[in-house]
Amino acid sequence: MLDPVHLLVSAPPKFAPAEVVRLFKGITARRLQPEFQPMRRVYWGPNATRWADGY
């Protein structure tokens, strides 16, 4: 099993914590996609998820 990663993030109060996490997940998923093209079928598709549902 992989070790978890912990981040300390600072954001303006106008952003809800859930919105910050959503933005982070979206940006990292888009940046990882070109780097890992062979895994595209597994992790990018209509029924695939790149991240767990929670945080």
DSSP file (Angstrom, degrees, kcal/mol; ACC not computed):
  #  RESIDUE AA STRUCTURE BP1 BP2  ACC     N-H-->O    O-->H-N    N-H-->O    O-->H-N    TCO  KAPPA ALPHA  PHI   PSI    X-CA   Y-CA   Z-CA
    1    1 A M              0   0    0      0, 0.0     2,-0.1     0, 0.0     0, 0.0   0.000 360.0 360.0 360.0 144.1    0.0    0.0    0.0
    2    2 A L        -     0   0    0      1,-0.1     0, 0.0     0, 0.0     0, 0.0  -0.459 360.0-110.2 -79.1 151.0    1.2    3.5   -0.8
    3    3 A D        -     0   0    0     -2,-0.1    -1,-0.1     1,-0.1     2,-0.1  -0.565  36.4-111.7 -77.5 143.5    1.9    6.0    1.9
    4    4 A P        -     0   0    0      0, 0.0     2,-0.5     0, 0.0    -1,-0.1  -0.359  23.8-133.1 -72.3 156.8   -0.5    8.9    2.2
    5    5 A V        -     0   0    0     -2,-0.1     2,-0.4     2,-0.0     0, 0.0  -0.939  15.0-156.6-111.9 132.0    0.7   12.4    1.4
    6    6 A H        -     0   0    0     -2,-0.5     2,-0.4     2,-0.0     0, 0.0  -0.913   9.3-168.1-110.7 136.0   -0.2   15.3    3.7
    7    7 A L        -     0   0    0     -2,-0.4     2,-0.6     2,-0.0    -2,-0.0  -0.943  17.5-149.3-123.3 143.8   -0.3   18.9    2.5
    8    8 A L        -     0   0    0     -2,-0.4     2,-0.4     2,-0.0    -2,-0.0  -0.963  29.3-175.9-108.8 114.8   -0.5   22.2    4.4
    9    9 A V        -     0   0    0     -2,-0.6     2,-0.5     2,-0.0    -2,-0.0  -0.902  17.7-158.4-119.7 138.9   -2.4   24.6    2.2
   10   10 A S        +     0   0    0     -2,-0.4    -2,-0.0     0, 0.0     0, 0.0  -0.964  21.6 165.3-114.5 131.6   -3.2   28.2    2.6
   11   11 A A        -     0   0    0     -2,-0.5    -2,-0.0     4,-0.1     9,-0.0  -0.980  42.0 -93.0-142.6 152.7   -6.1   29.8    0.8
   12   12 A P    >   -     0   0    0      0, 0.0     3,-1.9     0, 0.0     0, 0.0  -0.300  41.4-112.2 -62.2 152.1   -8.1   33.0    1.0
   13   13 A P  T 3  S+     0   0    0      0, 0.0     0, 0.0     0, 0.0     0, 0.0   0.657 110.5  74.7 -63.6 -14.1  -11.3   32.7    3.2
   14   14 A K  T 3  S+     0   0    0      2,-0.1     2,-0.5     1,-0.0     0, 0.0   0.703  85.4  76.6 -71.9 -16.0  -13.5   33.1    0.2
   15   15 A F  S <  S-     0   0    0     -3,-1.9    -4,-0.1     4,-0.0     3,-0.0  -0.832  80.0-136.5 -97.0 127.9  -12.7   29.5   -0.8
   16   16 A A    >>  -     0   0    0     -2,-0.5     4,-2.0     1,-0.1     3,-0.5  -0.509  24.6-115.6 -73.0 148.6  -14.4   26.7    1.1
   17   17 A P  H 3> S+     0   0    0      0, 0.0     4,-2.2     0, 0.0     5,-0.2   0.883 117.0  54.2 -54.0 -39.8  -12.0   23.8    2.0
   18   18 A A  H 3> S+     0   0    0      1,-0.2     4,-2.3     2,-0.2     5,-0.1   0.868 107.0  51.2 -63.6 -35.4  -14.0   21.4   -0.3
   19   19 A E  H <> S+     0   0    0     -3,-0.5     4,-2.4     2,-0.2    -1,-0.2   0.889 108.4  51.2 -69.2 -38.8  -13.5   23.8   -3.2
   20   20 A V  H  X S+     0   0    0     -4,-2.0     4,-2.4     2,-0.2    -2,-0.2   0.921 111.8  47.1 -62.6 -44.1   -9.8   24.0   -2.6
   21   21 A V  H  X S+     0   0    0     -4,-2.2     4,-2.7     2,-0.2     5,-0.2   0.908 111.0  51.9 -64.3 -42.1   -9.6   20.2   -2.6
   22   22 A R  H  X S+     0   0    0     -4,-2.3     4,-2.3     1,-0.2    -2,-0.2   0.917 111.3  47.2 -60.7 -44.2  -11.7   19.9   -5.7
   23   23 A L  H  X S+     0   0    0     -4,-2.4     4,-2.6     2,-0.2     5,-0.2   0.920 112.4  49.7 -63.4 -44.1   -9.4   22.4   -7.5
   24   24 A F  H  X S+     0   0    0     -4,-2.4     4,-2.5     1,-0.2     5,-0.3   0.931 111.9  47.5 -60.6 -46.9   -6.3   20.5   -6.4
   25   25 A K  H  X S+     0   0    0     -4,-2.7     4,-2.1     1,-0.2    -1,-0.2   0.906 113.3  48.5 -62.9 -41.8   -7.6   17.2   -7.5
   26   26 A G  H  X S+     0   0    0     -4,-2.3     4,-2.1    -5,-0.2    -2,-0.2   0.926 113.1  46.3 -64.7 -45.4   -8.7   18.5  -10.9
   27   27 A I  H  X S+     0   0    0     -4,-2.6     4,-2.1     1,-0.2    -2,-0.2   0.934 114.6  46.3 -64.9 -46.7   -5.4   20.3  -11.6
   28   28 A T  H  X S+     0   0    0     -4,-2.5     4,-2.1    -5,-0.2    -1,-0.2   0.882 111.0  52.8 -66.4 -36.1   -3.3   17.3  -10.6
   29   29 A A  H  X S+     0   0    0     -4,-2.1     4,-1.6    -5,-0.3    -1,-0.2   0.923 110.6  47.4 -63.9 -43.1   -5.4   14.9  -12.6
   30   30 A R  H  < S+     0   0    0     -4,-2.1    -1,-0.2     1,-0.2    -2,-0.2   0.866 113.5  48.1 -66.6 -35.2   -5.0   17.0  -15.7
   31   31 A R  H  X S+     0   0    0     -4,-2.1     4,-0.6     1,-0.2    -1,-0.2   0.826 112.5  48.1 -74.7 -30.8   -1.3   17.3  -15.3
   32   32 A L  H  X S+     0   0    0     -4,-2.1     4,-1.6    -5,-0.2     3,-0.3   0.792  95.5  75.7 -77.8 -28.0   -0.8   13.6  -14.6
   33   33 A Q  H  < S+     0   0    0     -4,-1.6     3,-0.4     1,-0.2    -1,-0.2   0.902  96.3  43.7 -55.6 -50.3   -2.8   12.5  -17.6
   34   34 A P  H >4 S+     0   0    0      0, 0.0     3,-0.6     0, 0.0    -1,-0.2   0.841 112.8  54.1 -66.0 -29.3   -0.2   13.3  -20.4
   35   35 A E  H 3< S+     0   0    0     -4,-0.6    -2,-0.2    -3,-0.3     2,-0.1   0.788 113.8  40.0 -73.9 -27.6    2.6   11.7  -18.3
   36   36 A F  T ><  +     0   0    0     -4,-1.6     3,-1.2    -3,-0.4    -1,-0.2  -0.423  66.3 151.6-121.4  56.2    0.8    8.4  -17.8
   37   37 A Q  G X   +     0   0    0     -3,-0.6     3,-1.9     1,-0.2     4,-0.3   0.850  69.1  60.6 -57.2 -39.5   -0.8    7.7  -21.2
   38   38 A P  G 3  S+     0   0    0      0, 0.0     3,-0.4     0, 0.0    -1,-0.2   0.786 103.9  51.7 -62.0 -23.6   -0.7    3.9  -20.9
   39   39 A M  G <> S+     0   0    0     -3,-1.2     4,-2.5     1,-0.2     3,-0.5   0.408  80.2 101.6 -90.6   3.4   -2.8    4.1  -17.8
   40   40 A R  H <> S+     0   0    0     -3,-1.9     4,-2.5     1,-0.2    -1,-0.2   0.882  78.2  51.6 -56.5 -43.5   -5.5    6.2  -19.6
   41   41 A R  H  4 S+     0   0    0     -3,-0.4    -1,-0.2    -4,-0.3    -2,-0.1   0.855 114.3  43.8 -63.1 -34.8   -7.9    3.3  -20.1
   42   42 A V  H  4 S+     0   0    0     -3,-0.5     7,-0.2    -4,-0.2    -2,-0.2   0.919 128.1  23.1 -77.5 -44.7   -7.8    2.3  -16.5
   43   43 A Y  H  < S+     0   0    0     -4,-2.5     2,-0.5     1,-0.2    -2,-0.2   0.580 117.1  57.2-106.3 -11.6   -8.0    5.7  -14.8
   44   44 A W  S  < S+     0   0    0     -4,-2.5    -1,-0.2    -5,-0.4     5,-0.1  -0.928  78.5  85.3-125.2 109.4   -9.7    8.0  -17.4
   45   45 A G  S >  S-     0   0    0     -2,-0.5     3,-0.7     3,-0.3    -4,-0.0  -0.964  88.9 -72.8 179.8 178.9  -13.0    6.9  -18.7
   46   46 A P  T 3  S+     0   0    0      0, 0.0    -1,-0.1     0, 0.0     0, 0.0   0.818 130.2  29.7 -63.7 -31.2  -16.7    7.1  -18.0
   47   47 A N  T 3  S+     0   0    0     -3,-0.0     2,-0.3     2,-0.0    -3,-0.0   0.338 102.8  95.7-110.8   6.5  -16.5    4.6  -15.1
   48   48 A A    <   -     0   0    0     -3,-0.7     2,-0.4    -7,-0.0    -3,-0.3  -0.673  55.0-154.8-100.1 152.7  -13.0    5.3  -13.8
   49   49 A T        -     0   0    0     -2,-0.3    -5,-0.1    -7,-0.2     3,-0.1  -0.976  12.3-163.0-125.1 141.1  -12.0    7.6  -11.0
   50   50 A R  S    S+     0   0    0     -2,-0.4     2,-0.3     1,-0.1    -1,-0.1   0.748  81.0  26.1 -88.8 -27.5   -8.6    9.3  -10.6
   51   51 A W  S    S-     0   0    0      1,-0.0    -1,-0.1     2,-0.0     2,-0.1  -0.859  91.4 -93.5-131.1 162.4   -9.1   10.0   -6.9
   52   52 A A        -     0   0    0     -2,-0.3    -2,-0.1     2,-0.1    -1,-0.0  -0.378  40.9-113.1 -69.0 158.3  -11.1    8.6   -4.1
   53   53 A D  S    S+     0   0    0     -2,-0.1    -1,-0.1    -4,-0.0     2,-0.1   0.841  96.7  44.6 -66.2 -33.2  -14.5   10.2   -3.5
   54   54 A G              0   0    0      1,-0.1    -2,-0.1     0, 0.0     0, 0.0  -0.226 360.0 360.0 -97.5-170.9  -13.6   11.8   -0.2
   55   55 A Y              0   0    0     -2,-0.1    -1,-0.1    -4,-0.1    -2,-0.0   0.300 360.0 360.0-143.6 360.0  -10.6   13.6    1.1
